[in-house]
Amino acid sequence: MNAHDATASRRPRRIPADRFFFPAAVTYALVAVPLSVQGLLGDPAWAPGLASPLGHGQGVLFGFALALVAGFLVTRVSAGILAALAGLWLLGRVATLWPAGMIALVPDALFVVLLAVLIVPPLLRRAKKWRNLAFGWLLLTICLAALTAPVLRLLTLQGPAWLLLREAVLLFALLMLFVGGRIIAPAVAGAIERQGGRLTARVQPRLEAALLILMAAAAIALALPTAGILAGSLLWAAAALAAIRLLRWRLWRCRHRPDLITLGIGYAWLVVGIALLGAQQLGAVTPGTATHAVTVGALGHLASAVITRTWGHRHRWRPEQYRYLLPLSGLLSLSAAARLLWADTVTGLWLAAGLWSLALGLLLAQMVRMAWRPAPRPDSPTHPSENR
């Protein structure tokens, strides 16, 4: 063994965080949502921490969505750091399900702080354009919201806690607008180019900049007591620009790619959700209705497609093998529709929760299948492309 090999062998092994956080987040959301519905309908014994609308919202955003952020952005860390991050998240979930005073906030707080330290400074250091710099500050703001929200809830400051939760929905919507665009644009461009075409409208930086400004302004206006009309108008403008951006990607030319179709449906749900959030500010939609278009519709689709693409690439699956995303997308869309249309009924709540859990159960099963049965390498004689 030479000196270089000896140095390499002493170097700590780097592990992508999605290996833990993607299956953990999916499993948590699959179980937590039905438990939360059970608590909301009067039986909080299994998960008292999720048995209120505020607890339910915080569980989805700061438990599920933040774990997805960790899996997506913490690309390679040492085994020790990943174990610490994973352990704190797990302890935080247990403490959230069965809260026991201020001490229950400690694991989640430490998880959020460690996550912010791992993802924010590198993004700010590497940023060359103000839009990329804004992405780093957006993530830092989300982490600050995740630290503050449970404290406000524990102190029974209902007004500020609800305001912060509404702000968090806007922040995650902006995060999906930004990250979704950065994923969809190059993927669609590549797929169209392989068909002999060309996509000129890719990231669309002017639209992206306008969306960042509009959504940030809407978040500020939302915090002002008399700016509901302004916030609603800004959100409607953002929804219109996001719809234009989506149409310019020409996703109908990628009908053979279930992953890209699912990403497109998720982005469409995001457009609907932001428009409904605007309508909510103008008094046209009941509070809480729009949130589920963003979380169930947009977050569910975008997360499912990103997880599939990440795990599929690692285990050498081809995009055409992601056909399960189409029924999964149908389940998620029906779940979001049920939550929007029949939110005030017991049947509607259970239908939405059941469809959500079925969709995530299908995703989890496929993740296990990918890990258990990786596709043959392209140069292998048993690779599927050799048999077509």
N, C-alpha and C positions, 0 to 999 in steps of 0.2 A: 504494500500500500504506500503510495507516495504522499507527499505533504498535502497536496490538494485534496486527495481522497480522504485523508485523515481530518482535514478541516471541514469537509463536507459532511462527514459522518458525525462530527460534533455539533453541527448546526441544528437548531431545533426544527422539528418537522412542522411545516406550515399546512394548515387544514382549512378548507373553505367552510365558513360557518353555515352555509345552507344545508350541509349534511345533517346537522342537528335541527336547525331552526325551521326549515321548510316542513319536514314531517311533524315536528312538534307543534308548530303553529296550526297546521291543518287538523291535527288530532284535537287540539284544544278547542278550536272553533266548532268542530263537528260535535263535540260533547257539550260545550259551554252554552251554545245557543238554545238547545232544548231545555237544559237545566234552568236557564234564565227565564224562558217562557213559562215553565212550571212554577217558578217563583213569582213571576208577574201575575199569574192566575190564582195565587193564594196558597201555594205549598212551597215555602222557602227552605224546607229542611235540608235539601241536598246542597244548595248553594246560596246561602243567605246574602252573600256579597253581590250576587247578580240579580237579586229579586226585586230590583227597582229599575225604572227606566234609566236613571242616572248610572247605576251600577252596570246595567246592560251595555249602555253606550261606551262607558269607560273600558269595560272588558273587551269589547270588539276593537276599539281604536288603539288602546294602549297595551292590550294583551296580544291580540291577533295581529293587527296591522304593524305594530312596532317590531314584533318578532320577524315578520316578513322583511321589514327594512334591514334588520340585522342579518338575515340570511342573504339578502341581495347585495348589501354594501360591505359587509365584513368579508372580504374575499379570501384572505389567507392570514391566519393567526396561529400562534403556537398552541399546542394541545392544552397547556395550562391556562392560557387566557380564554380559550374557547370553553373549557370546563367551568371556569369562573363565571363567564357570561351566561352559559346554559344553566348552571346551578342557581344563579341569582334569579333568572327568569322563571325557573320552575318553582322556587320558593315564593316568588312574587305571585304566581298564579294560585298556589295553595293559600297564601295569605289573603288574596282577593276573594277566593271562594268562601273562606271562613274567616272574615276579618276579626281581629282581636285588638283594637285600639291602635295607637300611634306606632307601636312596635311592628305592626303588620306592614307599615309603609316602607320599612328599611330595605328589604330585599329588592323591591321594585325600584326604589330610589337609586340604590347602588348599581342595579342593572342599567338604568337610564344614563347615569353618569359615565359608566364604563363604555357604554355604546357610543355616547357623544364623543368621548375621548378618542375612540377608535376610528370614527368615520368623519367627524367634522374637520379637525385640523388638516388631514391630507387633502380634503376637497378644497379648502380655502387656500392651501399652499399651491396646489396645481392649477387653480383657476386663472385663466388668461383673459376671459371675457366677463363682463359684469353679470351676464345671465348665469354662468357657471358659479360665480361667486354668490349670487342670490340663492342658488340651490343649497350651498353649504349653510348659509344663514337660515334658510327655511328649515333644514333638518335640525339645527340648533334650537329654533323656536318650537318645533314639535317636541323636542326633548324637554324643554322648559315647561311646556304645557303638560307633558306627562308627569313631571315632578310636582306640579302645582295642583292638578285636578284632584287627586285623592286626598290631599290635605284640606282643600275647600269642602269636599264631601264629608270628611271626618268631623270637621268643625261645624257641620250643618249650615254652611253658608250657601243655601240653595240657589239664590240668584246668581252670584258670581260663578258657582259651579256649573250651572246650566249655560251661562254665557261662554265660559271657557270650553265647554263641550261643543257648542255651536262653532266657536272659532276653530277648534281642532278638526271638525268636519271640513271646514273650508281649507285648512292647511293641508290635510290629507288629499283633498280634491286637487289642490294646486300641485302637490307632489306627484299625483297620478297624471295630471296634464303634462308635467315636465318629463317624468321618467317614461311614461307611455309613449310620448312623441319621440324620445330618443331611441326607444326600442323599435317602434313600428316603422318609422321612416326608412332606416337602412335595410331592415328585413324585407319590407315590401319592394324597395328599389332593387334589391338583389333578386327577388323572385321574379319581378317583371323583366329584368335584364336577361335572366336565364330563358325567358320565353321569346327573346329577341326584341323586346320593347325597351322603353326608357322612361323613368320617372324623374321629372324635373323638380317637382315640389317635394322636397325631402323634409328636413327639419323645419323649414320655413321660419327662419330666425326672427323676422319682423313680427309674425303672428305669435311666436313663442314669447318674444319680449312684451308684446301687448297683453298677452294672457297673464304673464307675471305681474305686470303693473295693475291690470284690472282686478285680479284676485287679491293682491295685496291691499289695494285701495278699498275693496269690498270688506276685507277683514277689519280694516281700521274703522270703516263706517259702521260695521256691525256693532262695534263697541260703544258707539255714540247713541245716547238715548233717543234722539230725534232724527236719526239719519236712516230710518228704515227704507224710505223711498229711494234714497241715493244708493244704499247697499243693494237693493233689489234691481235697480237699473244697471248697476255695474255688473252684477251677476248675469243678467240677461245678455249684456253685451259680450261678456266672456263666453257664455254658452254659444252665442251666434258665431264668434270667431273660432271656437273649438269645433263647431259643426263644419265650418268652411274648411278648416285644416284637415278634418277627417275625410271629407269628400275629395279633396285634392290628392289624397293618397291612393285613390282608385283601387280600393281593396276588392272590388268585384272582379278584378283581374287575377285574384289569388284564390279562386274558389277551390283549388286543389290543395290548399294549405290550411288544415283545420286550426293550426296554432295562430296563423295570421287572422283568420276569420274570427276566432275567439277574442283576440286582442282588439279587433275592430268593434265587435259587439260591446266589449267592455268600455271602449272609448265612447261609443254611442250612448251607453248608459250613463257615462260621466257627463255628457252633454245634457241629457235629460235631467240628471240629478242637480246640476248647477242651475239649470233653468227653473226647476222646482224650488230650489233654495231661494232664488230670486223672487218667485211667486209667493213663497212663504213670507218674505220680508214685506211684500205688498199686501199681505192679508188674504191672498187668494187660495192658499193651501194651509191645511192644519199643521201646526208645529210637529215635527218628528217624521212627517210623511216623506219629505224630500231626502232625509238622511239615509233612508234605506235604499233609495236609488243609487246613492253614492257608495254605500258600504256593501250591500248585497249584490246589486247589479254591477257596478263598476269594479269595486275591489275584488269581488268574487271572481269575475271573469279575468281581469288582468293578472291577479295572483295565480290562478290556475294555469294560464298560458305561460307565464314566466317560469313557474315551477316546472312545468312540462318541458319547456325548451332547455332549461338548465340541466335537469336530470337526464333528458333525452340525449343531449350532447355528450354528457359525461359517459353514459352507458351505450353510446354509439347507435342510438335509434335514429331512423330517418324521419323527417317531418311528415311524410305520408302515413306513418304508423301512429300518428296522434289522433286517429279517427274518433276515439272515445271523447275527445273534447267537444264534439258536436252534441251528443246527448247530454253531456255535462253542462254545456252552455244552455241547452233547453231547460234543464232543471233549475239552474241559477236564475234565468230570466223569469220562469214561472214563479219562483220563490219571491223575487223582487216584486213582480206584479201582484201576487197575493198579499204581500206586506203593504203595498200601496193602496190596493183597492178594498181590502177587507181587514184593515188593521184594528178595527173596533170590535171584531168578533172573535170568539174563542176558536172557531173553525179556521178563520183566516190566519190567526197567529200560529196554530199548530201546523197548518198546511205549509206556511212559509218556512217554519223551522224544520219540518220534515223534509221538504224539498232541498233546503240548504244542506242538511246533514247527508242526504242521499248523494248530492253532487260532490261534497267533500269526501265522502266515503269512497266514491268511485275514483276520485283523484288519488286518495291515499293508496287504494288497491293497485292502481297503475304505477305509482311510485315504487311500491314493493316489487311489483312485477319487473320494472326496469332494472332495479338493483339486483334482483334474483336471476334474471335472464338477460344479460347484456346482449346486444345484437352482435353478430360476427363482424370482424373487421372487413372493410371493403375489398382487401386483397385476398380474403379467405374464399376458398372454392364453395363454401356453403353460404356465402353472403346472399341475401335475397335478390340483389341486383343481378346475380349470375343466373338466376332461374327465371328471369322475366322474358 
